[in-house]
Amino acid sequence: MSVDFRKLKSFVKIVDTGSVSRAAAILRTAQPALSQQIASLETHFKHKLLIRSNVGIAPTEAGLILYRHAQLMLKQLDQAQIDIDQAAKSVAGRVSIGLATYSTSSALSLPLLKEMRARHPHIILHVNDSFGHILSELIMTGKMDMALIYAANPIKGVTLQPLFREEMFLVSPPGTQFPAEPGRPLPLAALQDVPLLLPSKAHLLRRLIDDALARARVSPEVISEIESVPALSAAVLDGLGSTILPASVVTETSGFAGAEVRALTKPVIDATISLCVSDHLPLSEPAIAARSVLLEIVSRLMSSHHQGIRPV
């Protein structure tokens, strides 16, 4: 039998109140469970610890000695918790996090900023979701601490932790008509001759789209390559063409309000989002704290069953 802090806390509370029933009520524990804990302590120390009488319960001489030590240990435990909490609050420094453009991860930036502000107000968070940078290379060279990127296969110089897969949807101007019934998935073959607004060929999302369209034997009519979410949403709502994005990007971007969103099939276009960190540069204490918060937010995203998001 091992002595744990729960048993010691129960013992102290019984001595303080002079009653098992009152201690049980305060601790919200069944009386038989408390009695069993005291019996375990007496077995461990090989001494009777409490004396029961008509006026209540009092400690024996051995019980008084244990009571004094238990009070000291519990006080130290409480102080340890306070010190740990304070240490977490006082973590300070800078952390840079990249979020893959045109992905669900970009919708995590606001929750991440708010959570970090609440938990670690002394950490300055730099969020980068701009085009023109290969995030894995920034991680590899130490210019960025971590990133959520489109990636499933190993990349030299970094470690990937797959987090979730996200499905791509067709986003079209309001009132756009397609052969399939509203609300039904649209086969990629229906995109033949549909004007498309897509990211450039350097973007992984574009390569995934091109590969899927090729498998569906569709020659895409790409009328523009846009690497700006505000510009893309404005172009779609103005009727210039359709685009292909995760559903969450549309729902989290006010500029897409009113756009038609249709699931795509035959084949489905999806991609893996992974947490990317350096495989040779250790994370700083602030970066470790930020990673923990980021993974919690991703976990909440998964449990909320967002459209098109599923486990790896």
C-alpha positions as CSV (number, residue, x, y, z in Angstrom):
1,M,0.0,0.0,0.0
2,S,1.3,3.4,-0.9
3,V,0.5,6.6,0.9
4,D,-1.0,9.2,-1.4
5,F,-2.0,12.8,-0.8
6,R,-5.7,12.0,-1.0
7,K,-5.5,9.7,2.0
8,L,-3.5,12.2,4.0
9,K,-6.0,15.0,3.1
10,S,-8.8,12.8,4.3
11,F,-7.0,12.0,7.5
12,V,-6.4,15.6,8.3
13,K,-10.0,16.6,7.5
14,I,-11.3,13.9,9.9
15,V,-9.0,15.1,12.7
16,D,-10.0,18.8,12.0
17,T,-13.7,18.0,12.1
18,G,-13.6,15.2,14.7
19,S,-16.1,13.3,12.7
20,V,-16.0,10.9,9.7
21,S,-19.4,11.9,8.6
22,R,-18.6,15.7,8.6
23,A,-15.3,15.1,6.8
24,A,-17.1,12.9,4.2
25,A,-19.7,15.7,3.6
26,I,-16.9,18.3,3.2
27,L,-14.8,16.1,0.9
28,R,-17.9,14.8,-0.9
29,T,-16.8,11.3,-0.3
30,A,-18.7,8.2,1.0
31,Q,-18.1,7.4,4.7
32,P,-17.0,3.8,4.0
33,A,-14.4,5.1,1.5
34,L,-12.9,7.4,4.1
35,S,-12.9,4.6,6.7
36,Q,-11.1,2.4,4.2
37,Q,-8.5,5.1,3.6
38,I,-7.8,5.4,7.4
39,A,-7.5,1.7,7.7
40,S,-5.0,1.7,4.8
41,L,-2.9,4.4,6.6
42,E,-3.0,2.4,9.9
43,T,-1.9,-0.7,8.1
44,H,0.9,1.1,6.4
45,F,2.2,2.9,9.6
46,K,1.4,-0.2,11.8
47,H,-0.1,2.1,14.4
48,K,-3.7,3.0,15.4
49,L,-4.2,6.6,14.3
50,L,-7.7,7.5,15.5
51,I,-9.7,6.9,18.6
52,R,-13.5,6.7,18.4
53,S,-15.6,7.7,21.4
54,N,-19.0,9.0,22.2
55,V,-17.9,12.6,21.8
56,G,-16.3,12.0,18.3
57,I,-12.9,11.1,16.9
58,A,-9.5,12.1,18.2
59,P,-6.0,11.3,17.1
60,T,-3.8,8.9,19.0
61,E,-0.2,9.9,19.8
62,A,0.9,8.4,16.5
63,G,-2.0,10.1,14.8
64,L,-0.9,13.5,16.1
65,I,2.6,13.0,14.7
66,L,1.2,12.0,11.3
67,Y,-1.3,14.9,11.5
68,R,1.6,17.4,11.9
69,H,3.6,15.9,9.1
70,A,0.6,15.6,6.8
71,Q,-0.3,19.2,7.3
72,L,3.2,20.2,6.4
73,M,3.2,18.0,3.3
74,L,-0.2,19.2,2.1
75,K,0.8,22.8,2.6
76,Q,3.9,22.2,0.5
77,L,1.9,20.5,-2.2
78,D,-0.5,23.5,-2.3
79,Q,2.5,25.8,-2.6
80,A,4.0,23.7,-5.3
81,Q,0.8,24.1,-7.3
82,I,0.8,27.8,-6.8
83,D,4.5,28.0,-7.9
84,I,3.8,25.9,-11.0
85,D,0.8,28.0,-12.0
86,Q,2.8,31.2,-11.5
87,A,5.7,29.8,-13.5
88,A,3.3,29.0,-16.4
89,K,1.9,32.5,-16.2
90,S,5.3,34.1,-16.2
91,V,6.6,32.4,-19.4
92,A,7.8,35.2,-21.7
93,G,9.3,35.5,-25.1
94,R,8.5,35.4,-28.8
95,V,7.0,32.5,-30.7
96,S,6.4,32.4,-34.5
97,I,3.7,30.1,-35.9
98,G,3.0,29.6,-39.6
99,L,-0.5,28.6,-40.8
100,A,-1.0,27.2,-44.3
101,T,-2.8,29.5,-46.6
102,Y,-6.2,28.5,-47.9
103,S,-6.5,25.9,-45.2
104,T,-8.6,25.4,-42.1
105,S,-5.5,26.1,-40.0
106,S,-5.8,29.8,-41.0
107,A,-9.2,29.9,-39.2
108,L,-7.4,28.9,-36.0
109,S,-5.4,32.2,-35.8
110,L,-8.0,34.2,-33.8
111,P,-8.7,31.4,-31.3
112,L,-4.9,30.9,-30.9
113,L,-4.3,34.6,-30.3
114,K,-7.1,34.8,-27.7
115,E,-6.1,31.7,-25.9
116,M,-2.4,32.7,-25.8
117,R,-3.3,36.1,-24.5
118,A,-5.4,34.6,-21.7
119,R,-2.9,32.0,-20.6
120,H,0.5,33.5,-21.5
121,P,0.2,37.3,-21.7
122,H,3.9,37.7,-21.7
123,I,4.5,35.7,-24.9
124,I,4.5,37.7,-28.1
125,L,2.9,35.6,-30.8
126,H,3.9,36.1,-34.4
127,V,1.4,34.5,-36.8
128,N,2.3,34.1,-40.5
129,D,-0.2,32.9,-43.1
130,S,1.2,34.9,-46.0
131,F,2.0,33.6,-49.4
132,G,5.4,33.6,-50.9
133,H,7.1,31.5,-48.2
134,I,7.6,27.7,-47.9
135,L,6.8,27.3,-44.2
136,S,8.8,24.0,-43.8
137,E,12.0,25.8,-45.0
138,L,11.4,28.6,-42.4
139,I,11.1,25.9,-39.7
140,M,14.2,24.0,-41.0
141,T,16.3,27.1,-40.8
142,G,15.1,28.3,-37.4
143,K,13.3,31.4,-38.7
144,M,10.0,30.1,-37.5
145,D,9.2,27.8,-34.5
146,M,6.4,25.7,-35.8
147,A,3.7,25.6,-38.5
148,L,0.5,23.9,-39.6
149,I,1.1,22.9,-43.2
150,Y,-0.3,20.8,-46.0
151,A,1.9,17.7,-45.7
152,A,1.7,14.0,-45.2
153,N,5.0,12.7,-46.6
154,P,8.3,13.1,-44.7
155,I,10.2,16.4,-45.3
156,K,14.0,16.5,-44.7
157,G,14.9,18.7,-41.8
158,V,11.5,18.7,-40.0
159,T,9.3,16.5,-38.0
160,L,5.6,16.2,-39.0
161,Q,2.7,15.3,-36.7
162,P,-0.4,14.6,-38.8
163,L,-3.4,16.3,-37.1
164,F,-6.4,16.0,-39.4
165,R,-7.6,15.7,-43.0
166,E,-9.7,18.4,-44.6
167,E,-12.0,18.1,-47.7
168,M,-12.1,20.7,-50.4
169,F,-15.4,22.2,-51.6
170,L,-16.5,24.2,-54.6
171,V,-17.2,27.8,-53.7
172,S,-19.2,29.7,-56.4
173,P,-21.0,33.0,-56.9
174,P,-24.5,33.2,-55.4
175,G,-27.1,31.6,-57.6
176,T,-24.7,29.5,-59.6
177,Q,-26.5,26.5,-61.2
178,F,-25.0,23.0,-61.6
179,P,-26.4,19.7,-62.9
180,A,-26.6,18.1,-59.4
181,E,-29.4,19.0,-57.1
182,P,-28.7,21.6,-54.4
183,G,-27.0,20.1,-51.4
184,R,-25.8,17.0,-53.3
185,P,-22.1,16.4,-54.0
186,L,-21.0,17.6,-57.4
187,P,-18.8,15.3,-59.5
188,L,-15.6,16.9,-60.7
189,A,-16.6,16.1,-64.2
190,A,-19.2,18.9,-63.9
191,L,-16.4,21.5,-63.6
192,Q,-15.5,21.2,-67.3
193,D,-15.7,24.7,-68.7
194,V,-16.4,26.2,-65.3
195,P,-14.3,29.4,-64.8
196,L,-11.9,28.8,-61.9
197,L,-10.0,31.1,-59.6
198,L,-7.1,29.1,-58.0
199,P,-3.8,29.6,-56.2
200,S,-0.6,29.4,-58.3
201,K,0.9,26.1,-59.3
202,A,3.6,26.6,-56.5
203,H,0.9,26.0,-53.9
204,L,0.3,22.4,-52.8
205,L,-3.4,22.9,-52.8
206,R,-3.2,23.8,-56.5
207,R,-1.3,20.6,-57.2
208,L,-3.9,18.5,-55.4
209,I,-6.7,20.2,-57.4
210,D,-4.9,19.7,-60.7
211,D,-4.2,16.0,-60.0
212,A,-7.9,15.4,-59.0
213,L,-9.2,17.2,-62.1
214,A,-6.8,15.2,-64.3
215,R,-8.1,11.9,-62.8
216,A,-11.6,13.1,-63.6
217,R,-10.5,13.9,-67.2
218,V,-11.3,17.6,-66.7
219,S,-9.3,20.3,-68.4
220,P,-9.7,23.2,-66.0
221,E,-10.5,26.7,-67.2
222,V,-8.3,28.7,-64.9
223,I,-9.0,32.4,-65.6
224,S,-6.9,33.7,-62.7
225,E,-4.4,32.7,-60.1
226,I,-5.1,34.5,-56.9
227,E,-2.9,34.4,-53.7
228,S,-5.0,36.6,-51.5
229,V,-8.1,35.5,-49.6
230,P,-9.8,38.9,-49.6
231,A,-9.2,39.3,-53.3
232,L,-10.4,35.7,-54.0
233,S,-13.6,36.2,-52.0
234,A,-14.3,39.5,-53.7
235,A,-13.8,37.9,-57.2
236,V,-16.0,35.0,-56.4
237,L,-18.9,37.1,-55.1
238,D,-18.5,39.5,-58.0
239,G,-19.3,36.5,-60.3
240,L,-15.9,36.1,-62.0
241,G,-15.6,32.4,-61.2
242,S,-15.6,29.6,-58.7
243,T,-12.8,28.4,-56.4
244,I,-12.0,25.3,-54.4
245,L,-11.3,25.6,-50.7
246,P,-12.0,23.9,-47.3
247,A,-15.5,24.7,-46.1
248,S,-14.2,26.2,-42.9
249,V,-12.2,28.9,-44.8
250,V,-15.5,30.0,-46.4
251,T,-17.5,30.0,-43.1
252,E,-14.7,31.8,-41.2
253,T,-14.2,34.5,-43.9
254,S,-16.9,37.2,-43.9
255,G,-16.0,38.1,-47.5
256,F,-17.5,34.8,-48.7
257,A,-20.9,35.4,-47.1
258,G,-23.6,34.4,-49.6
259,A,-21.3,32.2,-51.7
260,E,-22.6,28.8,-52.9
261,V,-20.7,25.9,-51.3
262,R,-20.9,22.4,-52.8
263,A,-19.2,19.2,-51.8
264,L,-17.0,17.6,-54.6
265,T,-16.8,13.9,-55.4
266,K,-15.4,11.4,-58.0
267,P,-12.8,11.9,-56.7
268,V,-12.9,13.8,-53.4
269,I,-10.1,16.3,-53.0
270,D,-8.6,16.2,-49.5
271,A,-5.3,17.0,-47.8
272,T,-3.5,16.3,-44.5
273,I,-2.7,19.1,-42.2
274,S,0.4,18.4,-40.0
275,L,2.2,20.2,-37.3
276,C,5.7,20.9,-38.5
277,V,8.7,21.5,-36.2
278,S,12.4,21.3,-36.7
279,D,14.0,17.9,-36.2
280,H,17.3,19.4,-35.0
281,L,16.5,22.7,-33.2
282,P,14.8,22.3,-29.8
283,L,11.7,24.3,-29.0
284,S,12.0,27.2,-26.5
285,E,9.9,27.2,-23.3
286,P,7.5,29.8,-24.8
287,A,7.3,27.7,-28.0
288,I,6.4,24.6,-26.0
289,A,3.7,26.5,-24.2
290,A,2.3,27.8,-27.6
291,R,2.4,24.3,-29.1
292,S,0.4,22.9,-26.2
293,V,-2.3,25.6,-26.7
294,L,-2.3,25.1,-30.4
295,L,-2.9,21.3,-30.1
296,E,-5.7,22.0,-27.6
297,I,-7.4,24.3,-30.1
298,V,-7.0,21.7,-32.9
299,S,-8.5,19.0,-30.5
300,R,-11.5,21.3,-29.9
301,L,-11.8,21.8,-33.7
302,M,-11.9,18.0,-34.2
303,S,-14.5,17.4,-31.5
304,S,-16.8,20.1,-32.9
305,H,-17.3,18.1,-36.1
306,H,-16.6,20.9,-38.6
307,Q,-17.8,20.3,-42.1
308,G,-15.1,18.4,-44.2
309,I,-12.8,17.9,-41.2
310,R,-12.0,14.3,-40.2
311,P,-9.3,12.4,-38.2
312,V,-6.1,11.3,-40.0
